[in-house]
Amino acid sequence: MFRTTLFYDNLTDYLVDQWKYYAWIGAMLILLAVMIFLLPELLAYLVAFFLFVVGFLFILAAMRLRRLRDEYETWVRDLWEP
């Protein structure tokens, strides 16, 4: 009558794996703040570099989340829809 799935475990593992991107962004923010404090004349270059790296990380996160959405739709179609 009921289907047994590992959906919750797989979804949780996939979502928790995203912490790396946020850790990188946090570390970059701290590093940027220290470098601006020590070398204020390099502010424009540091901000530009930070924005480039953060933009790249957000693109990676968006691609992973899009893949998760596609996998979720497949799981729903295969496991829950009659």
C-alpha positions in Angstrom: 0.0 0.0 0.0 2.7 2.5 0.9 5.9 2.9 -1.0 9.2 3.0 1.0 11.6 5.6 -0.2 14.8 7.2 0.9 13.6 10.6 -0.4 14.1 12.5 2.8 17.6 11.2 3.4 18.7 11.9 -0.1 17.2 15.4 -0.2 18.6 16.3 3.2 22.1 15.1 2.2 21.9 17.1 -1.0 20.7 20.3 0.7 23.2 20.0 3.6 26.0 19.7 1.0 25.4 23.3 0.1 27.1 24.6 3.3 30.5 24.7 1.5 29.4 27.5 -0.7 28.2 29.6 2.3 31.4 28.8 4.2 33.5 30.1 1.3 31.4 33.3 1.1 31.8 33.9 4.8 35.6 33.3 4.7 35.8 35.6 1.7 33.9 38.3 3.6 36.2 38.1 6.6 39.3 38.1 4.4 38.0 41.1 2.5 37.3 43.0 5.6 40.8 42.4 7.0 42.5 43.3 3.7 40.4 46.5 3.4 41.4 47.4 6.9 45.1 46.8 6.2 45.3 48.0 2.6 42.5 50.6 2.0 44.0 51.7 -1.3 43.3 48.3 -2.9 39.6 48.5 -2.0 38.3 48.5 -5.6 40.4 45.5 -6.7 39.5 43.5 -3.6 35.8 44.2 -4.0 35.9 43.3 -7.7 37.7 40.1 -6.9 35.2 39.2 -4.2 32.2 39.9 -6.4 33.7 37.7 -9.1 34.2 34.8 -6.8 30.9 35.1 -5.0 29.1 35.4 -8.4 30.9 32.2 -9.5 29.8 30.4 -6.3 26.2 31.5 -6.7 26.2 30.2 -10.3 27.5 26.8 -9.0 24.8 26.7 -6.3 22.1 27.6 -8.8 23.1 24.8 -11.1 23.1 22.3 -8.2 19.7 23.5 -7.1 18.3 23.2 -10.7 19.6 19.6 -10.8 17.9 19.0 -7.5 14.6 20.3 -8.8 14.9 18.0 -11.8 15.7 15.0 -9.6 12.8 15.9 -7.3 10.4 16.0 -10.3 11.7 12.6 -11.4 11.2 11.2 -7.9 7.7 12.5 -7.7 6.8 11.1 -11.1 8.4 7.7 -10.4 7.5 7.2 -6.7 4.3 9.0 -5.9 2.2 9.5 -9.0 0.0 6.6 -9.9 
